[in-house]
């Protein structure tokens, strides 16, 4: 599920509904959203481990989700992590 801002609060949106809204998430992106929902945050290294990909590939997936407005980036450098926006 993803989370979108609605007025003063947030609503949760399942990956299926995101697809209906024109946000066609791939399987990796769905795994990332699910992980962040369950763990509240994710680092690039955690993402790479979860998806069994390189850190560069994990970062590309996280940045794509950020560009869609689904995740937010906190911190800088080695302290960077991602949360549901």
Number of C-alpha atoms within 10 A of each C-alpha: 20 22 18 16 12 9 7 5 7 12 11 13 12 14 21 14 14 15 12 10 9 8 13 14 16 11 10 15 19 17 17 25 26 17 18 19 17 9 10 12 19 20 21 22 17 16 25 18 13 14 17 11 13 13 17 12 15 24 17 12 19 26 17 15 22 17 11 11 15 20 24 17 17 13 9 8 7 9 9 12 19 23 19 22 15
